[in-house]
Amino acid sequence: MKKAQFKIRLEKLKDQLRETDHAYYTLDEPVMSDAARDSLKDEIEKIEIQFPDLVTSDSPTQRIGGRALGKFKKVQHEIKKFSLDDVFVYDEVREFDARVKRFLKLKADEQIEYICELKIDGLNMSFHYEKGVFKRAVTRGDGIFGEDVTHTVKTIKSLPLKLREPVDIEVGAEVFMPTKSFERLNSKTSETSKNFANPRNAAAGTVRQLDPKVAADRDLDIFCWAVYSLKHKNTESTENTIIKTQSQMLELMQKLGFKINLEYKTFQGIEAAIKFCESWHDKREKLKYEIDGIAIKVNRLDWQIRLGRASKYVRWATAYKFPAEEATSVVEDIVWQVGRTGALTPVAHLKPVLVAGSTVSRATLHNIDELNRKDVRIGDTVILRKAGDIIPEIIKPLLKLRSGKEKKVKAPTNCPICHSEVERKEGEAAIRCTNSKCFAQDKERLTHFVSRKGFDIDGFGTKIVEQLMSEGMITSLSDIFELKSGDLQTLERFAEKSADNLIQAIENSKSISLEKLIFALGVRHIGEETASLLANEFSARTIVDFIEKIKKAKLENLAEIEGIGQKVAQAVYDYFHQAENFQQLERLQELGVVITRRETPRAVPGLSGKTFVLTGGLEGLSREEAKTLIKAAGGKVSSSVSSRTDYVVAGEDPGSKLKKAQELKIDILNENKFLKLVK
């Protein structure tokens, strides 16, 4: 792109960000996540770094934080409030450490003492006390001016209205809404108005209520983390004459009666601090409030003073942010991908972007209805989301950034691989290739078959599947088990050792559990959970035994299995009544594939075959852990309550399943009773 094009793009980005900030800060109606907003801001910063003369005073990069709202009294901060610079990878944390050492003129191998604190995802505030009595609460705002929100903050039960000592003090704090309180609030508001997007927005919306009674009904909480100024009665002493470190500052606040977060820790050296950040990646899910990162601060206050501040950020601290689950990118193309069941899925090819800790260059658009509903076009700037191992998906295009050159994608009339006609059955969202021998379908089916959740054949990935199919060496599932090392050695990339290794991996995979075998077949609508249900229902010692049992089952019998349903039952019935499919299964047995016996080392007498339904949140274990305990005890897990349910495990804030269980007089277990039963 030329400079003139960058200038146009920059203005569009700034307009989009202004609109986003107005919705967020002024209307309390966020239109995108913080991570997506940060992604737009990052793009602005990159353009401004490349072309410094394009930087203008109204650029969002020239402001510290959000503007104060007009409906509350504006207050000028006595001490200007600065932000922490965000970093997203550990190398940037190490760069921060190197900058600190250079500024302090320390040796590269010298270890600095850092304090790490959880970064609460809430609303940044300052609380003012005179002679130990609470006087005022002010939002950070733009760092110079904030809003006086004393009337709502005063309703927070954890806020001390009188301290243990008569001091004049200003402290920095985070006002937040605990996760359970947020869920309760949304369950109430959904009946009368629009839900809040997340706990942070709920906290901000609550603090900005004109009526303090509304705030009092919502369960806000606080954590205090900084002393901005401190004077004892009749003295001129300040914070730095009585406390020497950040950790001592936290201890002082606790002594005065402020609520602090106790999960902080001090470390010698940046590598230990990085390990602390790593430890909270998964642990944060068990907290009763949301955090979005770790604040890493130089512990010594005299060094904090020496390091001082840059234009927007303090030099003595940084905020390591957990990998964002949302970001923005540009759609470079939209192609139709053929799946193992023939479904055509629109997939967006994106300008590579870092999201949820990995580089993303593709995102699913699910089906033609979803593509049309979201109106995603080639050339659009879009918000995309990725959480953990979930396939990235596009949330929406940013219409304000359109140039007019974007291209709309039409539904295909032919398969992009085999060029056969496609069809769309009534009531289905998917468009499907009508050719059951389509190369793309076979490739996806075989790749699924050898995948980790299927036969788990080490080294047998998509590229190998495609290569062997192109050479005509495999066309069906059973062909995999007829491969010979000599055959593979004739192919490119296969030497004797690599060929032998793959053949050995195939041989090692021949012992498989029944549920993994069923899953590996790639039957439409059959995931791991349903495969396990079918394995329980049609337990067998051999593949042929399993075929005979499932072929005898009538359609209505399949639909009556707990957790199956009519649509899944039809797919199972159709698959196992096609001669080609059960012939393939018989051939697998002939080639040495055997079903391993299911191990139940923790089976509990009386629970074999019993059906459990989980509802509400459990305090001591996750839902997945509860499911594992049930299965290990010989039970089954269902997602819905019916007359065939044996137990309902009810945690905190259970849903409608509890009411239905009571109506059907099903045994209801609390967490303690459940654990005693299954252990």
Buried (B, 14 or more C-beta within 10 A) or exposed (E): EEEEEBBEBBEBBBEBBEEBBEBBBBEBEBBBBBBBBBBBBBBBBEBBEEEEEBBEEEBBBEBBBBBBBEEBEBBEBEEEBBBBBBBBEBEBBBBBBEEBBEBBEEEEEEBBBBBBBBBBBBBBBBBBBBBBEBEBBBBBBBBBBBBBBBBBBBBBEEBBEEBEBBBBBBBBBBBBBBBBBBBBBBEEBEEEEEBBBBBBBBBBBBBBBEEBEEBBEBBBBBBBBBBBBBBBEEEEEEBBEEBBBBBBBBEBBEEBBBBBBEBBBBBEBBEBBBEBBEEBEEEBEEBEBBBBBBBBBBBBBEBBEBBEEEEBBBBBBBBBBBBBBBBBBBBEEBEBBBBBBBBBBBBBBBEEBBBBBEEBEBBBBBBBBBBBEBEBBBBBBBBBBBEEEEEBBBBBBBEBBBEEEBEEBEBBEBBBBBEBEBEBEEEEEBBBBEBEEBBBBBBBBBBBBBBEEBBBBBEBEEEBBBBBBEEEBBEBBBBBBEBEBEBBBEBEEBEEEBBBBBBEBBEEBBEBBBBBBBBBBBBBBBEEBBBBBBBBBBBBEEBBBBBEBBEEBEBEEBBBBBBBBEEBBBBBBEBBEEEEBBEBBBBBBEBEBBBEEBEEEEBBEEBEEBBBBBBBBBEEBEBEEBBBBBBBBBBBBBEEBBEEBBBBBBBEEBEEBBEBBEEEEBBBBEBEBBBEBBE
